[in-house]
Amino acid sequence: MNIASDALSGPVAAAAPEGGFGVYVHWPFCLAKCPYCDFNSHVRHAPPDQERFLHAFRREIAYMRALSGPQRAQSVFFGGGTPSLMAPRTVGGILDAINDAWPLAGDAEVTLEANPTSVEATRFAGYRAAGVNRVSLGVQALDDGDLKGLGRMHSVAEALAAVAVARAAFDRVSFDLIYARPGQTPQAWAAELKRALAEGCEHLSLYQLTIEPETPFARLYGAGKLILPDDEASRALWDVTQDVTAAAGLPAYEISNHARPGAEARHNLVYWRYGTYAGIGPGAHGRLMVDGVRRATFTERAPEGWLSRVEAAGHGLIEDTALADAEQADEMLLMGLRLKEGVDLARHARLGGRPLDGARIAALEADGLVARSGERLRATPDGFPVLNAVIAALAG
């Protein structure tokens, strides 16, 4: 794929939204369903027909382009499911369609999520040739016993080998780890984090294990067969996360994401800075400006149902809703306060039609949970661990 580098003129430049514009592509298939996962992922005994899905992706991209109008895409993110189960030519075909619809900036970030198995690592060179320049690896743990407990299909050795292959193939590499696992101590987590940081990657996503409804972990947790760290232990693990990553030069720039300066995930910043994005594929969410109105889009979750809808109508949309001013303001607050940089209060007031309540901000400031600097409001280090309560207090 050739990424366009020439400057676009007229309508495209004028249409550039605050927060940027990106494209999310959802590949919904996995080899197995992890017991903690509530994402839109599906296991099939027979491999999906990738040519048929590629044709459907192309059709839905064309439909979304008709809605969005001309845009310059600054990022593309292949999420899932397990996008590294796609053939590189499928990825390349989707990227070509995206570039035709929304020409990619010359420095566009193109990320693909991948499992760190030896089989999938053999495709990395093909993804790079197809136009992917950043990979995000679902390592999840650097302990073989915990990997088994999390339902992962790789070992620690296999994961670290895949990280090495990825670093050789891609300009930018990130990987995920899950903490606050059963029985995990701050000392063990600190050692695991330092081992991860020794791999030399520029970005880490570090997620606290949470119990999601309707998952196998939820059933085990409800039956008392899965014991997670309590609030005090979880806070200690959180503190270790911040201290170890900051000391290594990868401080948190978002509540769960850590990077060297300049290595932040540009696509996710589109979400957190409340930009707009096209959601393509089964169960993909989007936020598009259509005739000056921000619209929330959502496609059919079931892969075969989405495929049938696209083949019949050119898209798999089951929801396409104009967002009220208050909804936009709440969404911006929910996303933006996850960032260390916080939110632009003037933009928030423009979206919502009114400013945030000054008394509520002052009360949270007095409690040390938020800080205000000019027109920006951000959560403090004490505010991040209780961010949901902070947001509820501001938006309520």
C-alpha positions, 0 to 999 in steps of 0.5 A: 500500500502506498500512503499518500503524502501530498497535502490535500486541499479545499474540503478535506483540510476544512473538514479536519475535526478537533481531536483528529480522524481515524479508522477502526477495523474489527476482525471478530474471530479468535482461536479460543475465547479467553475467560475474562474477555467480553469483547466481540470475539467469536470462535469458529471451527472452520476458518472464515472466507477472508475473500468474502469478508474483504469484499464486505469490508470494502463495501462498508468502507465506501458506505462510511466514506459517503457518510463522513465526507472527505477526511485525511486519516491519521491512524488505522487500528485493526482490533478484535478478536484476533486480527493477526489471524488475517492473511497479510493480503487481507490486511493490505486489501483493507488498507488500500480501500481505506486509503482510497476513501480517506487518504492516509497522512504520510506519517499515519499510524497503522496498528494491528493487534496480534497474539504473540504465538510463533505461528502468528509471528511468522506473518509479521513481515507480511503485515509490514509489507502490507502497510502496518507500521505498529503492532500491539501484542497481547502478552498479558502475563510473564508467568506461565502459570498465570498465562494458563489461568488467563486462557492464553495459548502462548508461553512466556518464552514464545511471547518474548520471542514474538516481541523480538520478531515484532521489534525487528519488523515494525517501527513501533511495538507495544504489548499488553499486560494484565495485573491484579491477578489472583494471588499477585503481590506488589513485589512479584508485579514489580519484578514482572514489570521490570522484565517487560520494560527490559524488552525495550518497547516504547509503549505498554498497556497495563490493565487491571483485571476486572470481572466482566458480566457474562464471562467465565470469570464472572461465574467463577468469581460469583461462586467464590472460586476466583479471588482477586486482590482487595481494594487495598492490595489493588491500590498497592499494585496500581502504585507499583505500576506508576512508580516502576514505569515512570522510573523507566521513562514510560510514565502514564499518559492515560490511565492504563497506557504508558509510553516514552515521550512521542510514542503514545498510541496516536489512534487511541488519542483520537478516542481520548481527545474526542476526535471522530472515527469510522468503525468498520466490521462486525460490532464496530463503534464509530463517531462521525460528523455527518452534515455538521452533526456528531453521530454514533454508529454501531454495526451488527455484532454477529459476524455472519449477520454483519456479512449478510447485512453488508452484502444486502445493503452495503453496510452493517449498521444497526444504530446511527444516532445523532448525539445530543449536546449533553451526550457529547459533553459527557462522552468528552469528559469520560474519554478526556479525563483518562488522559494525563493532559485532561480536557479542554474546558472551553471545548467541553462547554461548547459541546455541552452548551454550558460549562461544568459546575464550578462548585463541583470542580472546587470540591474535587480540587479541595479533595486533591482529585482534580487540578485546573490549569487555565482552561484544562482540567485533569485528574491528579495521581490521587484522582486516577484510581477513583476516576469513575467517581470523579467523572460521576461527580462532575457530570451528575 
